[in-house]
């Protein structure tokens, strides 16, 4: 028997496990990427081929497919293209197939050979036949939207990336900037949403980068001048002799509308079909209607969004307290004219630094791809100061002119003219500079006690940290190379050759905290510092527990048991006879149901399995190892009243759900509960809106471990949110 999964299954059967249990265990090995390598790497395609060609699959009882592991494995089957196994599919009940198809993303993969297999199954199954009809409706709707996007892409195909950015900037100043500043819209139609517009613009720019050659990305000053003279300046002034290309401006607006509609279809319909199992899509002839199965469950995603907004307020209040306690509170920051704005920028940078250090374990310095270290705070402050600069000199100036002139193009013209009057400054809807000039301009933002005149080396490293190299990104997209793509707000300095382009409407309006977090945790997840940061998260969390009287052991390695090594236990805390065993996961901020579902079915699912083994090892040690109980202050064994296992995650997704029977909570919730400062979640000073009053302490009768467990399990931190 040469197939790894067949061998594994048979070994489990020989060891006395049932077919159901053996199949589940083997499926978990497949899902977790385990396969005999014999000293060689096994590709995903080879792993798929090995598992789905396993002979044990066709002999399984129907109920074996009901387990989560086997269903998730079937999800992988419908998402892969390397092997077919119709004999296996014929043994699976239609309801399991429907669930697996929904989760596989097959709804947007009409050309997959798995669809033809479903068509064959439909001949003998009314349930599968109905599924195929639903998929056909989705497919038609998807192709219609793709076609509309393609029409407008063709119209704009000849534009260079810079020229496309010009029209994106015109659109942003016409529609997005006024909406952000509360200026009434000049048209009566539906107004664009900021986030959905940014997402669509990002997709449009990625399309352009995937279809353009390297030449348009090696910009010279002369090329910039020629391009903007044709595609930007005519909208601001008629003196250039060029005619404003309103046809291209309208084509961009139409492309943006088509891309937004496509994105909305994917997010609200296709992703909902795939990953929101609290709803069903009911077909009536050739249309679909949504039927809510669990009304209360549908509010979870929105509630998590409100939690993130409240956390944003929380960290700002924490930063204000830290700033007030520092010597910076009594200093002038920058020129007297910019002092107040610079103070706000300083507090915002402190906010993000607090969150990055306390939640994500980032150190006081950052290391770039070249191995150079530079200060974290100055890196964050630079982005906030860029935000202040573009807010003051571009966005606020533009809105002031817009309110007076009433015309977006006139307001842009006046903004540009004001820049010329103020010392020949570039005040166009997009700006650019040479890399060396940009570094020189930022040296003043790197002034510290160690560098009273600033540091050019640090400024250079900071510029590179926030830069997205569009030539590299374009080549990656054209060649189909795997890898994460930075979004506009994550790395907002756009490198084209030796020219750096910045968009005032992006840097002036973006959420800098999210940009920084995702730079570290999404784009930079494989940095050499990531492992150290994960260990630091665990140590810092343990330190906060110690402030509440817990005895804490971090990174404990239990002795190997009869089931093998349980693995390192991240954090163990004990107080008042209660033991907490914490499995810590550090990830990034997600924005789609698809990402959240994958997080739940991979990282959190595995965390539940890991925690089950680790909790058993801790319980065994509590019963048999005097040294271990002494470490936790539990010399008298009868004092152990309860042992709780929690999955502690830096992300908010799937909050307070259970995985492998264990509660998943956010790390920030634990920090807030331990610090007992949940009132900061409720905007007590009304900075962000109307404040809401909550009881100031979670522990009115005093802190103890049982009350702490009750606070966490009852979600008391999030009450009224």
C-alpha positions in Angstrom: 0.0 0.0 0.0 1.9 3.1 -1.3 -0.7 5.8 -0.7 0.1 7.7 2.5 -3.6 8.3 3.4 -4.6 4.7 2.7 -1.8 3.6 5.0 -2.8 6.0 7.7 -6.5 5.0 7.5 -5.6 1.2 7.7 -3.2 1.7 10.6 -6.0 3.4 12.5 -8.4 0.6 11.7 -5.8 -1.9 12.8 -5.4 0.0 16.1 -9.1 -0.5 16.8 -10.7 2.8 15.6 -14.0 2.8 13.9 -14.2 3.7 10.2 -15.9 7.0 11.1 -13.0 7.9 13.5 -10.3 6.7 11.2 -11.7 8.6 8.3 -11.9 11.8 10.4 -8.4 11.4 11.6 -7.1 10.9 8.1 -9.0 13.8 6.7 -7.5 16.0 9.5 -4.0 14.9 8.3 -5.0 16.0 4.8 -6.4 19.3 5.9 -3.4 20.1 8.0 -1.0 19.3 5.1 0.5 16.2 6.5 1.9 13.6 4.1 4.9 11.4 3.9 7.7 13.4 2.2 10.6 11.0 2.1 12.9 13.9 2.2 11.2 15.8 -0.6 8.6 18.6 -0.6 5.1 17.7 -1.4 3.1 20.2 -3.5 -0.5 21.1 -2.9 -1.4 19.4 -6.2 0.4 16.2 -5.1 -1.4 16.2 -1.7 -4.8 16.7 -3.4 -4.0 13.9 -5.9 -2.9 11.5 -3.1 -5.9 12.0 -0.9 -8.6 11.9 -3.5 -7.2 8.8 -5.2 -7.2 7.0 -1.8 -9.2 3.8 -2.1 -10.6 4.0 1.5 -12.9 6.9 0.4 -15.2 4.8 -1.7 -15.9 2.3 1.1 -16.9 4.8 3.8 -20.4 4.6 5.4 -22.6 7.5 4.6 -22.5 8.9 8.2 -18.7 9.2 8.0 -19.1 12.2 5.7 -21.1 14.1 8.3 -18.1 15.0 10.4 -16.7 18.5 10.0 -13.3 17.2 9.0 -14.7 15.1 6.1 -16.9 17.9 5.0 -14.0 20.4 5.0 -12.0 17.8 3.0 -14.8 17.7 0.4 -14.7 21.5 0.3 -11.0 21.1 -0.8 -12.1 18.5 -3.4 -14.5 20.9 -5.1 -11.9 23.7 -5.0 -9.0 21.6 -6.7 -8.6 20.6 -10.3 -6.0 17.9 -10.3 -8.0 14.7 -9.7 -11.6 13.4 -10.1 -13.3 10.7 -8.1 -16.9 10.2 -9.2 -17.1 6.8 -7.5 -16.4 8.6 -4.2 -19.0 11.4 -4.8 -21.7 8.8 -5.5 -21.4 7.6 -1.9 -21.8 11.1 -0.3 -25.3 12.3 0.6 -26.6 15.3 -1.4 -26.9 17.6 1.7 -23.2 17.2 2.4 -22.3 17.8 -1.2 -24.4 21.0 -1.2 -22.7 22.3 1.9 -19.2 21.5 0.5 -20.0 23.1 -2.8 -21.1 26.3 -1.1 -18.0 26.5 1.0 -15.6 25.7 -2.0 -16.2 28.9 -3.9 -17.3 26.8 -6.9 -20.1 29.4 -7.3 -17.6 31.6 -9.2 -15.8 28.8 -11.0 -18.1 27.9 -13.9 -15.3 26.3 -16.0 -14.2 23.9 -13.2 -14.4 20.2 -14.1 -16.1 19.8 -10.7 -19.2 21.5 -12.2 -19.5 18.8 -14.9 -19.4 16.2 -12.1 -22.3 17.9 -10.4 -24.2 17.9 -13.6 -23.8 14.1 -13.7 -25.0 13.7 -10.1 -28.0 15.9 -10.9 -29.4 13.3 -13.1 -30.2 11.1 -10.1 -30.6 13.7 -7.3 -33.2 16.4 -7.3 -31.3 18.3 -4.6 -28.1 18.4 -6.7 -30.2 19.3 -9.7 -31.6 22.3 -7.8 -28.1 23.3 -6.7 -26.9 23.3 -10.4 -29.8 25.6 -11.3 -28.8 28.0 -8.5 -25.2 27.9 -9.6 -26.3 28.6 -13.2 -28.1 31.7 -12.1 -25.1 32.9 -10.2 -22.9 32.2 -13.2 -25.0 34.3 -15.5 -25.1 37.2 -13.1 -21.4 37.0 -12.6 -20.6 36.9 -16.4 -22.9 39.9 -17.0 -21.0 41.9 -14.4 -17.6 40.8 -15.7 -18.7 41.8 -19.2 -19.7 45.2 -18.0 -16.3 45.7 -16.3 -14.5 44.5 -19.4 -16.3 47.0 -21.7 -15.1 49.9 -19.7 -11.6 48.4 -19.1 -11.3 48.3 -22.9 -12.2 52.0 -23.1 -9.4 52.9 -20.7 -6.9 50.3 -21.9 -4.6 52.8 -23.5 -4.1 54.8 -20.4 -0.9 54.4 -18.4 -1.0 53.7 -14.6 -0.2 57.4 -13.9 -3.0 58.6 -16.2 -5.5 56.2 -14.7 -4.4 57.6 -11.3 -5.2 61.1 -12.6 -8.8 60.1 -13.3 -9.1 58.2 -10.0 -8.0 61.4 -8.2 -10.4 63.6 -10.1 -13.2 61.2 -9.1 -12.1 61.1 -5.5 -12.0 64.9 -5.2 -15.4 65.2 -7.0 -17.2 62.6 -4.9 -15.3 61.0 -2.0 -13.6 64.1 -0.4 -16.8 66.2 -0.2 -18.7 63.3 1.3 -16.0 62.8 4.0 -16.2 66.5 5.0 -20.0 66.7 5.0 -20.4 68.8 1.8 -23.8 68.2 0.2 -23.5 66.2 -3.0 -23.9 68.1 -6.3 -26.1 65.3 -7.7 -29.3 63.7 -6.4 -28.3 60.1 -7.3 -27.0 57.5 -4.9 -23.7 58.6 -3.3 -20.6 56.4 -3.3 -19.5 54.7 -0.2 -15.9 55.5 0.8 -14.7 51.9 1.5 -16.4 50.3 -1.4 -15.1 53.0 -3.8 -11.6 52.5 -2.4 -11.8 48.7 -2.9 -13.0 49.1 -6.5 -10.3 51.7 -7.3 -7.7 49.3 -5.9 -9.1 46.5 -8.1 -9.0 48.8 -11.1 -5.4 49.7 -10.5 -4.4 46.1 -10.0 -6.0 45.4 -13.4 -4.0 48.2 -15.0 -0.7 46.9 -13.4 -1.5 43.4 -14.6 -1.9 44.5 -18.2 0.8 47.2 -18.7 4.4 46.8 -19.6 7.3 48.0 -17.5 7.9 51.1 -19.6 5.0 53.2 -18.3 6.2 52.6 -14.8 9.7 54.1 -15.3 8.5 57.7 -15.1 10.7 60.8 -15.9 9.7 64.4 -15.1 9.1 65.0 -18.8 6.8 62.1 -19.1 4.9 63.2 -16.0 4.5 66.7 -17.4 3.2 65.4 -20.8 0.8 63.0 -19.2 -0.7 65.4 -16.8 -0.9 68.1 -19.4 -3.2 65.9 -21.4 -5.2 64.1 -18.7 -5.3 66.3 -15.6 -4.5 70.0 -16.3 -7.3 70.6 -18.8 -9.8 70.0 -16.0 -8.2 72.7 -13.9 -7.5 75.3 -16.5 -8.4 75.9 -20.2 -5.2 77.9 -20.8 -3.1 74.9 -21.7 -4.7 74.5 -25.1 -5.8 70.9 -24.4 -9.4 69.7 -24.3 -10.5 68.1 -21.1 -11.2 64.4 -21.7 -14.6 64.2 -20.1 -15.2 61.0 -22.1 -12.4 59.3 -20.2 -13.5 60.8 -16.9 -17.0 59.5 -17.5 -15.5 56.1 -18.6 -13.6 55.9 -15.4 -16.7 56.6 -13.4 -18.5 53.9 -15.3 -15.7 51.5 -14.8 -15.8 52.3 -11.1 -19.5 51.7 -11.0 -19.2 48.4 -12.8 -16.3 47.3 -10.6 -18.3 48.3 -7.5 -21.3 46.3 -8.7 -19.1 43.3 -9.4 -17.5 43.6 -5.9 -20.9 44.0 -4.3 -22.2 40.9 -6.1 -19.2 38.8 -5.0 -19.3 40.1 -1.4 -23.1 40.2 -0.8 -24.3 37.4 -3.0 -21.5 34.9 -4.0 -19.6 35.1 -0.6 -22.9 35.1 1.3 -23.9 31.9 -0.6 -20.5 30.4 0.1 -19.8 31.3 3.7 -22.9 32.6 5.4 -24.8 29.4 6.3 -27.4 31.2 8.3 -29.1 32.1 5.0 -30.4 30.1 2.1 -30.8 31.1 -1.5 -34.3 30.1 -2.8 -34.8 29.9 -6.5 -38.0 31.2 -8.2 -37.8 30.6 -11.9 -34.6 32.4 -12.9 -34.1 34.6 -9.8 -32.9 34.0 -6.3 -34.3 35.2 -3.0 -32.5 35.1 0.4 -34.2 33.3 3.2 -32.9 33.8 6.7 -32.4 30.6 8.6 -31.0 32.1 11.8 -31.9 35.7 12.1 -30.0 36.3 15.3 -26.8 34.8 13.9 -26.7 37.2 10.9 -26.0 40.1 13.3 -22.6 38.6 14.4 -20.6 40.1 11.5 -22.0 43.6 12.1 -21.5 43.3 15.8 -17.8 42.5 15.3 -17.6 45.6 13.1 -18.9 47.7 16.0 -16.4 46.1 18.3 -13.5 47.1 16.0 -14.8 50.7 16.0 -15.0 50.7 19.8 -11.5 49.3 20.0 -10.3 52.1 17.7 -11.7 54.6 20.3 -10.2 52.6 23.2 -6.6 52.8 21.9 -7.0 56.5 21.2 -8.1 57.2 24.8 -5.2 55.0 26.0 -2.8 57.1 23.9 -4.2 60.4 25.2 -3.6 59.3 28.7 0.0 58.2 27.8 0.6 61.5 26.0 -0.7 63.5 29.0 1.7 61.7 31.3 4.7 62.2 29.0 7.0 65.2 28.8 5.8 65.8 25.2 2.5 67.3 26.6 4.4 70.4 27.7 6.4 70.8 24.5 5.7 72.6 21.3 5.7 70.2 18.4 6.8 71.8 15.1 5.8 75.4 14.2 3.2 77.3 16.3 0.9 77.2 13.4 1.0 73.4 13.1 1.4 72.6 16.8 -2.2 71.4 17.5 -2.4 69.3 14.4 1.1 67.8 15.2 -0.1 67.0 18.7 -3.0 65.0 17.3 -0.6 63.3 14.9 1.6 62.4 17.9 -1.3 61.0 19.9 -2.5 58.9 16.9 1.0 57.5 16.4 1.1 56.6 20.1 -2.3 54.9 19.7 -1.0 52.7 16.9 2.2 52.0 18.7 0.4 50.9 21.9 -1.8 48.5 19.8 1.1 47.1 17.9 3.2 46.5 21.0 0.6 45.3 23.4 -1.5 43.2 21.0 0.8 42.2 18.2 4.1 42.1 20.1 5.9 44.5 17.8 9.1 45.9 19.3 10.4 49.4 19.5 12.3 49.0 16.2 11.3 47.8 12.8 13.5 45.8 10.4 12.9 46.2 6.6 13.6 43.7 3.8 17.2 44.9 3.6 17.8 44.0 7.3 18.0 47.7 8.5 16.4 48.7 11.8 14.7 51.9 12.5 12.3 53.2 15.2 8.7 52.0 15.2 7.3 55.3 16.6 9.0 57.5 14.0 7.7 55.2 11.3 4.1 55.6 12.6 4.5 59.3 13.2 5.7 59.9 9.6 2.4 58.5 8.3 0.4 60.6 10.7 2.4 63.7 9.7 1.8 62.9 6.0 -1.9 62.7 6.9 -1.8 66.1 8.6 0.0 67.7 5.6 -2.4 66.4 3.0 -5.4 67.2 5.2 -4.4 70.8 5.8 -2.9 71.8 2.5 -5.0 69.7 0.1 -8.3 68.4 1.5 -9.3 71.3 3.8 -8.2 73.8 1.2 -10.2 72.1 -1.5 -13.3 71.8 0.6 -13.1 75.5 1.5 -12.9 76.5 -2.1 -15.7 74.0 -3.0 -18.1 75.5 -0.5 -17.4 78.9 -2.0 -17.2 78.1 -5.7 -19.7 75.2 -5.8 -17.8 73.5 -8.6 -15.3 70.6 -8.0 -13.2 71.6 -11.0 -13.0 75.2 -10.0 -12.2 74.2 -6.4 -9.3 72.1 -7.7 -8.1 74.9 -9.9 -8.1 77.3 -6.9 -6.3 74.7 -4.7 -3.6 74.4 -7.4 -3.3 78.2 -7.8 -3.0 78.6 -4.0 0.0 76.2 -4.1 1.7 78.4 -6.7 1.1 81.5 -4.6 2.5 79.8 -1.5 5.9 79.2 -2.9 5.4 77.3 -6.1 4.0 74.2 -4.3 2.4 71.3 -6.0 -1.2 71.2 -5.0 -2.6 69.0 -7.7 -4.9 66.0 -6.9 -1.9 63.8 -7.0 1.7 64.6 -6.1 5.1 63.2 -7.0 8.8 63.7 -6.2 12.1 62.0 -6.7 13.0 59.5 -4.0 16.0 61.5 -2.8 13.9 64.6 -2.5 11.2 62.7 -0.5 13.8 61.4 1.9 15.3 64.9 2.4 11.9 66.3 3.1 11.2 63.7 5.8 14.5 64.0 7.7 12.9 66.7 9.9 10.3 64.2 11.0 12.9 61.8 12.4 14.2 64.3 15.1 14.8 62.5 18.4 17.0 62.9 21.4 19.5 60.6 19.7 19.2 62.4 16.4 18.5 66.1 17.2 19.0 67.1 13.5 17.1 64.0 12.2 18.6 61.0 10.4 18.7 60.6 6.7 19.2 56.9 7.1 16.1 56.5 9.2 14.1 58.7 6.8 15.2 56.5 3.9 14.1 53.4 5.7 10.8 54.9 6.6 10.1 55.9 3.0 10.9 52.4 1.8 8.7 50.9 4.5 5.6 52.7 3.3 6.4 52.3 -0.4 4.8 49.9 -2.9 7.1 49.2 -5.9 4.7 49.2 -8.8 7.2 47.8 -11.3 7.7 44.7 -9.0 4.0 44.4 -8.3 3.2 44.7 -12.0 5.6 41.9 -12.9 4.2 39.7 -10.1 0.7 40.2 -11.4 1.6 39.6 -15.1 3.5 36.5 -14.3 0.8 35.1 -12.1 3.2 34.8 -9.1 1.6 34.0 -5.8 1.8 36.5 -3.0 -0.1 39.2 -1.1 -0.8 42.4 -2.9 -0.6 45.6 -0.9 -3.7 47.7 -1.0 -3.6 51.5 -1.5 -3.9 52.3 2.1 -1.4 49.8 3.3 1.6 51.2 1.4 0.5 54.6 0.2 3.7 55.7 -1.5 3.7 54.4 -5.0 7.1 53.9 -6.6 7.4 54.2 -10.4 11.0 54.0 -11.3 12.8 56.7 -9.2 9.5 58.7 -8.9 7.3 58.4 -5.8 3.7 59.2 -6.3 1.3 60.1 -3.5 -2.4 60.5 -3.5 -3.6 63.2 -1.1 -7.1 61.8 -1.0 -5.7 58.4 0.2 -3.2 59.5 2.8 -5.4 62.3 4.0 -8.4 60.0 4.6 -7.1 56.5 5.3 -7.2 54.6 8.6 -3.5 54.7 9.5 -3.9 52.3 12.3 -5.2 49.6 10.0 -2.5 50.4 7.5 0.2 49.8 10.0 -1.3 46.7 11.5 -1.7 45.0 8.2 1.7 46.0 7.1 3.1 44.0 10.0 0.6 41.2 10.3 -0.6 40.6 6.7 2.0 41.8 4.3 4.8 41.2 6.8 3.7 37.9 8.3 6.9 36.2 7.2 9.3 38.8 8.4 12.2 37.4 10.4 10.8 39.3 13.5 7.4 37.6 13.3 8.4 34.7 15.5 9.9 36.9 18.1 6.8 39.0 18.1 4.6 36.0 18.7 6.7 35.0 21.7 6.6 38.6 23.0 2.7 38.6 22.8 2.6 35.5 25.0 5.1 37.0 27.5 3.4 40.3 27.7 0.0 38.7 28.2 1.4 36.7 31.0 2.8 39.8 32.6 -0.6 41.5 32.6 -2.1 38.4 34.3 0.6 38.7 36.9 -0.5 42.2 37.8 -3.8 40.6 38.8 -2.2 38.1 41.1 -2.0 35.1 38.8 0.9 32.8 38.8 2.0 32.5 35.2 4.0 30.0 33.2 4.7 30.7 29.5 6.0 28.4 26.8 5.8 25.3 28.9 6.8 22.1 27.1 5.0 19.1 28.6 6.7 15.7 28.6 5.8 13.4 25.7 2.8 11.2 26.5 1.4 8.1 24.9 -0.1 10.2 22.1 3.2 12.0 21.4 4.3 15.5 22.1 1.3 17.8 22.9 3.4 20.9 21.8 4.4 24.0 23.7 1.7 25.5 25.8 1.7 29.3 25.2 0.4 30.7 28.5 -0.8 29.0 31.8 -2.3 31.1 34.6 -3.5 30.1 38.0 -5.2 32.0 40.8 -7.9 31.1 43.4 -7.8 27.5 42.4 -8.6 28.3 38.8 -6.2 27.4 36.0 -6.4 29.0 32.5 -4.6 27.3 29.6 -4.3 29.8 26.7 -3.5 29.0 23.0 -2.4 32.4 21.5 -2.9 33.1 17.7 -1.6 36.3 16.1 -3.1 37.3 12.7 -4.3 40.4 10.9 -7.5 42.5 10.4 -9.9 40.8 7.9 -12.6 42.5 5.9 -14.4 39.7 4.1 -16.6 36.8 5.0 -14.4 34.6 2.9 -11.3 35.5 4.9 -13.2 35.1 8.2 -14.5 31.6 7.2 -11.0 30.5 6.2 -9.6 31.7 9.5 -12.3 29.8 11.3 -11.8 26.5 9.4 -8.0 26.6 9.4 -6.2 28.6 12.1 -9.0 28.4 14.7 -9.9 24.8 13.9 -6.3 23.7 14.4 -6.1 25.8 17.6 -9.0 23.8 19.0 -7.2 20.5 18.2 -3.9 21.8 19.7 -5.6 23.1 22.8 -7.3 19.8 23.5 -3.9 18.0 23.6 -2.3 20.8 25.6 -5.1 21.0 28.2 -4.9 17.2 28.7 -1.1 17.5 29.2 -1.6 20.4 31.8 -4.3 18.4 33.7 -1.9 15.4 33.8 0.9 17.5 35.1 -1.3 19.1 37.7 -2.2 15.6 39.0 1.3 14.2 38.9 4.1 16.8 38.9 4.8 18.6 42.2 7.3 20.9 40.5 4.7 22.0 38.0 2.0 22.7 40.6 4.6 24.7 42.6 5.3 26.9 39.6 1.6 27.8 39.5 1.4 28.2 43.3 -0.9 25.1 43.6 1.1 22.9 45.9 -2.1 21.6 47.5 -3.8 19.7 44.7 -7.3 20.1 46.2 -7.1 23.9 45.5 -7.6 23.2 41.7 -11.3 23.9 41.3 -11.4 24.3 37.5 -9.2 24.2 34.4 -10.4 26.4 31.4 -8.9 26.3 27.9 -9.3 29.4 25.8 -8.1 30.3 22.3 -6.8 33.8 22.4 -6.7 35.5 19.0 -5.5 39.0 18.0 -8.3 39.2 15.5 -12.0 39.8 16.3 -13.4 37.2 13.8 -15.5 34.4 15.2 -15.5 36.0 18.6 -16.9 33.9 21.4 -17.5 30.9 19.2 -16.1 27.5 20.2 -13.6 25.4 18.3 -13.0 21.9 19.5 -15.2 22.8 22.4 -13.0 25.7 23.5 -14.0 29.4 23.7 -12.3 31.8 21.3 -11.8 35.3 22.7 -9.9 38.3 21.4 -6.6 39.2 23.1 -7.8 42.8 23.4 -10.9 41.7 25.4 -8.6 40.0 27.9 -6.4 43.0 28.2 -9.4 45.3 28.8 -10.9 42.9 31.3 -7.6 42.6 33.2 -7.0 46.4 33.1 -10.7 47.0 34.0 -11.0 50.0 31.7 -13.9 49.0 29.4 -15.4 52.5 29.8 -12.8 53.7 27.3 -14.6 51.6 24.7 -17.6 53.9 25.1 -16.1 57.2 24.1 -16.4 58.8 27.6 -15.5 62.3 26.4 -17.6 62.2 23.3 -14.6 62.7 21.0 -16.0 60.3 18.3 -19.7 60.8 18.8 -22.3 60.6 21.6 -20.7 59.1 24.8 -22.5 56.2 26.5 -22.3 55.5 30.2 -21.4 52.1 31.6 -20.5 51.0 35.0 -16.8 51.9 35.4 -15.6 48.6 36.9 -16.2 45.1 35.9 -15.4 43.9 39.4 -17.5 45.9 41.9 -16.9 43.3 44.6 -13.2 43.1 43.9 -11.2 41.1 41.5 -10.9 37.3 41.7 -10.3 34.5 39.1 -13.9 33.2 39.2 -15.3 36.7 38.5 -12.8 37.2 35.7 -13.8 34.0 34.0 -17.4 35.0 34.3 -16.7 38.5 32.8 -15.0 36.8 29.8 -17.5 34.1 29.2 -20.5 36.5 29.5 -18.9 39.0 27.1 -19.3 41.7 29.8 -16.5 43.8 28.2 -18.7 44.2 25.1 -22.0 45.0 26.9 -23.9 47.8 25.2 -21.8 47.5 22.0 
